[in-house]
Amino acid sequence: MKKLAILLGFWMLFAMSVPTDGFAETSKKPSASKTSKTSKSKKKTTSKKTTDKKKKSPKKKNDPEQEAEEKPTRDNRPLEEKIAEQQTKFRMTGVKSWYELSEEQEAEEVEKQKAQLEEIKKSFSRNNMVYYESAHFLYLTDAPRPIALECLKFLEAGFDKLVQIFNLPKESPVWQGKGIVVAFVRKQDFLEFESTVYQTNYDFEKILGLAHLSSDGSVVISMFYGDMTHTDSRWQFLSTMIHETTHGFVHRYRSAVYPPTWLNEGIADFVAGYVVPRSTNVPNKQREALRVMRQTGSVGGLMAAEGQIMPWQYGVASGLVGFMLKNDPKAFKNFFEAVKSGQNWQRALSEHYKCSVEQLLLAFGRANRIPHLGM
């Protein structure tokens, strides 16, 4: 109880501000050839004041027809039919695409998730864990209620940023039910959860969180608060939580196809840096990335890396994602969707950004005063 009181007493979160997109100082289109600027012709609209004014019909409250137009339609087919279609596509393409749940199916899935959380609560009954619910998340924790509610605000802010990047309706059913986050005050409980529930065997010395991405489409993020009596540690926890949750979102976006490491880690750190700008986690890695790139003229094999990468390479990855989004957000969305559909990412880059990997790095390097940045 003493630790909980200290944790609550030191939990002082501040209003979020909007950071810059990536660390590129200038922006140039990463294209092999000069591209012509397409100017959108603006139609001049003249409004004449007349005595015979047309009154706009006010929006009717609780109008079913109006709500049907604004709300995205769901796939209401039986679950068995969707699963059969998913399996057929997988046999044909080798890509496991996620099917969309109807509102009723989503509600049933959420109830299953709550039952799952109840089982976790029983296993950690000594912790007096409680779960809290928001529009897109279920948050189970043994921390005081104000902390849990504040964390949910950050989770929803991260979800908002991701649906903005991918130009999705906010009501999009990305999760299989809702995104689950389980957060522990004590490290030994976090370790016990990992070993008993997921049989993980990592070096947990510096790990605050993990994203558990299942082949059935479920996502569970496990977290340890760390030393929350220090301001930097609190921001680092929130940044890590958004980073891992972004991995969950990416896993659930369209298909189970795993993006290349630089892209997967890049978007996770980019969103974390955007949503939690007070954390020094992402900026520090970006500053170190600039130092190493300027010293070596290289990204250290990042673009071909699989699995674990160096800490400074996270800075390169997030900066590169920010650079691509700043130059052409629509192209980024199309590029990412092509990758998730199973297309080779270099081919998708060429198709949607009209450049090779080498040309992308050259443009990114020049934007950061590194004239000959290479692989």
Disulfide bonds with the S-S distance in Angstrom:
none
